[in-house]
């Protein structure tokens, strides 16, 4: 992956984090964070992976974010200065949940 693409990914993640923090009203009792961004080589599309705590509210949080995607897209276009503002696709990041599951299995194995 090129340095430029890494910089764009970082810029998008930072800008979306600011938008989520300042302007997006998520349901109470949940925390949604941007875990990573993968932008296409032509910079026209990007996959944004969202990590949600508690895990059980992932679907609710993502549907809330997707309902507000036009607002988020517009705000992102105002924050970043690129020829094209990438069209964002939001996806759940279940890395933390998988880590928890693996840790439980290890703990159970050690307890036996």
GUMIKOL-647689 format. One line per field, with one value per atom (N, C-alpha, C): residue number from 1; residue in one letter; chain; x, y, z. Coordinates in steps of 0.05 Angstrom, whole numbers, plus 5000, padded with zeros to 4 digits. Example, Ala and Ser with C-alpha at 12.3 -4.5 7.8 and 13.67 -1.06 7.14 Angstrom:
BEGIN
pos (1_1_1_2_2_2)
code (a_a_a_s_s_s)
unit (A_A_A_A_A_A)
px (5264_5246_5264_5257_5273_5258)
py (4886_4910_4934_4955_4979_5001)
pz (5156_5156_5156_5142_5143_5157)
# end
This chain:
BEGIN
pos (1_1_1_2_2_2_3_3_3_4_4_4_5_5_5_6_6_6_7_7_7_8_8_8_9_9_9_10_10_10_11_11_11_12_12_12_13_13_13_14_14_14_15_15_15_16_16_16_17_17_17_18_18_18_19_19_19_20_20_20_21_21_21_22_22_22_23_23_23_24_24_24_25_25_25_26_26_26_27_27_27_28_28_28_29_29_29_30_30_30_31_31_31_32_32_32_33_33_33_34_34_34_35_35_35_36_36_36_37_37_37_38_38_38_39_39_39_40_40_40_41_41_41_42_42_42_43_43_43_44_44_44_45_45_45_46_46_46_47_47_47_48_48_48_49_49_49_50_50_50_51_51_51_52_52_52_53_53_53_54_54_54_55_55_55_56_56_56_57_57_57_58_58_58_59_59_59_60_60_60_61_61_61_62_62_62_63_63_63_64_64_64_65_65_65_66_66_66_67_67_67_68_68_68_69_69_69_70_70_70_71_71_71_72_72_72_73_73_73_74_74_74_75_75_75_76_76_76_77_77_77_78_78_78_79_79_79_80_80_80_81_81_81_82_82_82_83_83_83_84_84_84_85_85_85_86_86_86_87_87_87_88_88_88_89_89_89_90_90_90_91_91_91_92_92_92_93_93_93_94_94_94_95_95_95_96_96_96_97_97_97_98_98_98_99_99_99_100_100_100_101_101_101_102_102_102_103_103_103_104_104_104_105_105_105_106_106_106_107_107_107_108_108_108_109_109_109_110_110_110_111_111_111_112_112_112)
code (x_x_x_x_x_x_x_x_x_x_x_x_x_x_x_x_x_x_x_x_x_x_x_x_x_x_x_x_x_x_x_x_x_x_x_x_x_x_x_x_x_x_x_x_x_x_x_x_x_x_x_x_x_x_x_x_x_x_x_x_x_x_x_x_x_x_x_x_x_x_x_x_x_x_x_x_x_x_x_x_x_x_x_x_x_x_x_x_x_x_x_x_x_x_x_x_x_x_x_x_x_x_x_x_x_x_x_x_x_x_x_x_x_x_x_x_x_x_x_x_x_x_x_x_x_x_x_x_x_x_x_x_x_x_x_x_x_x_x_x_x_x_x_x_x_x_x_x_x_x_x_x_x_x_x_x_x_x_x_x_x_x_x_x_x_x_x_x_x_x_x_x_x_x_x_x_x_x_x_x_x_x_x_x_x_x_x_x_x_x_x_x_x_x_x_x_x_x_x_x_x_x_x_x_x_x_x_x_x_x_x_x_x_x_x_x_x_x_x_x_x_x_x_x_x_x_x_x_x_x_x_x_x_x_x_x_x_x_x_x_x_x_x_x_x_x_x_x_x_x_x_x_x_x_x_x_x_x_x_x_x_x_x_x_x_x_x_x_x_x_x_x_x_x_x_x_x_x_x_x_x_x_x_x_x_x_x_x_x_x_x_x_x_x_x_x_x_x_x_x_x_x_x_x_x_x_x_x_x_x_x_x_x_x_x_x_x_x_x_x_x_x_x_x_x_x_x_x_x_x_x_x_x_x_x_x)
unit (A_A_A_A_A_A_A_A_A_A_A_A_A_A_A_A_A_A_A_A_A_A_A_A_A_A_A_A_A_A_A_A_A_A_A_A_A_A_A_A_A_A_A_A_A_A_A_A_A_A_A_A_A_A_A_A_A_A_A_A_A_A_A_A_A_A_A_A_A_A_A_A_A_A_A_A_A_A_A_A_A_A_A_A_A_A_A_A_A_A_A_A_A_A_A_A_A_A_A_A_A_A_A_A_A_A_A_A_A_A_A_A_A_A_A_A_A_A_A_A_A_A_A_A_A_A_A_A_A_A_A_A_A_A_A_A_A_A_A_A_A_A_A_A_A_A_A_A_A_A_A_A_A_A_A_A_A_A_A_A_A_A_A_A_A_A_A_A_A_A_A_A_A_A_A_A_A_A_A_A_A_A_A_A_A_A_A_A_A_A_A_A_A_A_A_A_A_A_A_A_A_A_A_A_A_A_A_A_A_A_A_A_A_A_A_A_A_A_A_A_A_A_A_A_A_A_A_A_A_A_A_A_A_A_A_A_A_A_A_A_A_A_A_A_A_A_A_A_A_A_A_A_A_A_A_A_A_A_A_A_A_A_A_A_A_A_A_A_A_A_A_A_A_A_A_A_A_A_A_A_A_A_A_A_A_A_A_A_A_A_A_A_A_A_A_A_A_A_A_A_A_A_A_A_A_A_A_A_A_A_A_A_A_A_A_A_A_A_A_A_A_A_A_A_A_A_A_A_A_A_A_A_A_A_A_A)
px (5017_5000_5018_5011_5028_5025_5045_5044_5020_5014_4992_4966_4962_4938_4935_4958_4958_4951_4961_4954_4925_4914_4885_4868_4876_4861_4861_4884_4887_4870_4871_4856_4825_4816_4788_4780_4796_4790_4788_4808_4808_4784_4778_4756_4729_4726_4701_4698_4721_4720_4710_4720_4710_4681_4672_4643_4627_4635_4620_4619_4641_4643_4627_4628_4616_4587_4580_4555_4536_4545_4529_4517_4492_4479_4472_4488_4484_4466_4453_4437_4454_4441_4456_4466_4485_4496_4511_4522_4540_4563_4584_4608_4615_4616_4624_4649_4669_4694_4702_4718_4727_4753_4753_4777_4796_4786_4805_4789_4804_4793_4810_4796_4810_4799_4815_4807_4817_4800_4808_4831_4845_4868_4861_4836_4828_4816_4814_4804_4775_4760_4731_4713_4723_4707_4725_4712_4727_4709_4720_4707_4716_4696_4702_4692_4709_4702_4697_4673_4664_4664_4676_4676_4656_4638_4617_4618_4616_4613_4587_4571_4573_4568_4579_4578_4549_4531_4503_4489_4500_4487_4499_4516_4529_4510_4489_4470_4455_4447_4432_4449_4474_4492_4498_4503_4509_4484_4461_4437_4432_4438_4436_4456_4480_4501_4493_4484_4476_4453_4434_4412_4422_4444_4455_4478_4482_4505_4507_4485_4486_4497_4488_4498_4528_4536_4564_4581_4571_4585_4590_4569_4571_4591_4590_4609_4637_4641_4667_4678_4661_4670_4679_4667_4675_4701_4707_4731_4756_4753_4777_4778_4802_4806_4819_4802_4811_4795_4805_4791_4763_4761_4736_4734_4710_4705_4697_4712_4705_4677_4663_4637_4643_4631_4637_4617_4628_4612_4620_4600_4605_4602_4621_4621_4628_4617_4623_4651_4665_4692_4688_4690_4685_4711_4733_4759_4759_4748_4748_4731_4709_4692_4707_4721_4736_4759_4772_4793_4781_4758_4745_4738_4728_4721_4746_4767_4792_4803_4802_4811_4794_4768_4751_4758_4764_4772_4798_4817_4843_4839_4823_4817_4804_4786_4772_4792_4810_4830_4850_4857_4875_4862_4836_4821_4818_4819_4815_4839)
py (4976_5000_5025_5044_5068_5086_5103_5123_5141_5149_5167_5155_5129_5116_5113_5108_5107_5134_5155_5182_5188_5180_5185_5169_5144_5127_5140_5150_5163_5189_5205_5229_5224_5204_5197_5187_5170_5160_5183_5201_5223_5241_5248_5265_5253_5227_5214_5212_5208_5208_5235_5256_5283_5287_5278_5280_5263_5239_5222_5235_5246_5258_5284_5301_5328_5329_5314_5318_5294_5271_5247_5239_5237_5229_5199_5184_5155_5148_5125_5117_5116_5121_5122_5094_5093_5068_5052_5065_5050_5068_5055_5069_5058_5075_5067_5082_5066_5078_5067_5083_5075_5060_5034_5018_5019_5020_5023_5032_5043_5052_5040_5029_5018_5032_5050_5065_5051_5052_5040_5056_5044_5057_5082_5083_5107_5128_5123_5141_5148_5132_5138_5123_5102_5087_5080_5077_5069_5052_5031_5015_5025_5031_5041_5020_5010_4989_5002_4996_5007_4986_4993_4975_4987_4970_4979_4964_4978_4966_4976_4959_4930_4917_4894_4880_4875_4871_4864_4887_4911_4934_4942_4925_4930_4936_4919_4922_4948_4955_4979_5004_5003_5026_5030_5008_5010_5019_5010_5019_5049_5058_5087_5103_5094_5107_5107_5085_5083_5101_5104_5123_5152_5158_5185_5188_5169_5168_5193_5203_5227_5251_5255_5277_5273_5248_5242_5247_5238_5241_5271_5287_5316_5329_5322_5333_5325_5300_5290_5306_5312_5327_5355_5366_5393_5392_5370_5368_5360_5343_5334_5348_5353_5366_5347_5332_5313_5319_5310_5314_5301_5277_5263_5257_5260_5249_5220_5202_5174_5167_5150_5141_5120_5124_5107_5084_5060_5037_5029_5027_5021_4991_4980_4951_4947_4926_4921_4909_4917_4906_4889_4863_4844_4834_4848_4839_4836_4856_4855_4832_4826_4804_4777_4775_4750_4747_4769_4768_4759_4770_4761_4732_4722_4694_4676_4684_4668_4669_4692_4693_4676_4675_4657_4628_4620_4592_4586_4604_4600_4598_4615_4615_4588_4579_4553_4530_4531_4510_4510_4534_4536_4527_4531_4524_4493_4479_4450_4435)
pz (5000_5000_5000_4983_4981_5005_5008_5030_5027_5002_4998_5006_5000_5007_5038_5051_5080_5092_5080_5090_5086_5063_5058_5077_5082_5102_5129_5137_5163_5164_5143_5142_5144_5129_5130_5157_5169_5196_5216_5215_5234_5230_5205_5199_5206_5201_5208_5239_5252_5282_5293_5281_5289_5284_5260_5253_5273_5278_5297_5324_5333_5360_5362_5342_5343_5334_5313_5300_5300_5303_5301_5328_5330_5355_5353_5367_5368_5392_5391_5414_5440_5462_5487_5494_5512_5523_5502_5482_5463_5455_5447_5438_5411_5391_5364_5356_5348_5340_5312_5298_5272_5276_5270_5275_5251_5227_5204_5180_5160_5135_5113_5093_5069_5045_5033_5010_4985_4964_4938_4926_4908_4895_4880_4869_4854_4872_4898_4919_4916_4902_4898_4918_4930_4949_4973_4996_5020_5038_5049_5069_5097_5113_5140_5160_5176_5195_5222_5233_5258_5279_5302_5325_5345_5355_5373_5399_5421_5448_5460_5471_5472_5445_5441_5416_5407_5426_5419_5405_5407_5395_5368_5356_5331_5309_5306_5285_5288_5312_5317_5311_5319_5314_5285_5270_5242_5226_5234_5219_5224_5248_5255_5238_5236_5220_5191_5181_5153_5146_5164_5160_5157_5169_5168_5149_5131_5113_5095_5086_5068_5083_5108_5125_5130_5137_5142_5117_5094_5069_5063_5067_5062_5081_5106_5126_5120_5111_5104_5080_5061_5038_5045_5066_5076_5091_5104_5121_5105_5085_5071_5044_5035_5009_4989_4976_4955_4930_4907_4882_4884_4895_4899_4929_4940_4967_4964_4975_4972_4982_4967_4976_4998_5021_5044_5046_5052_5059_5087_5104_5133_5137_5151_5157_5187_5199_5227_5229_5250_5256_5280_5276_5298_5310_5306_5316_5346_5360_5390_5400_5386_5394_5390_5368_5363_5383_5391_5411_5438_5445_5470_5470_5447_5445_5448_5435_5436_5465_5478_5506_5524_5520_5535_5531_5506_5501_5515_5514_5527_5557_5569_5598_5606_5589_5595_5593_5574_5571_5594_5604_5626_5652_5654_5679_5681_5658_5658_5669)
# end
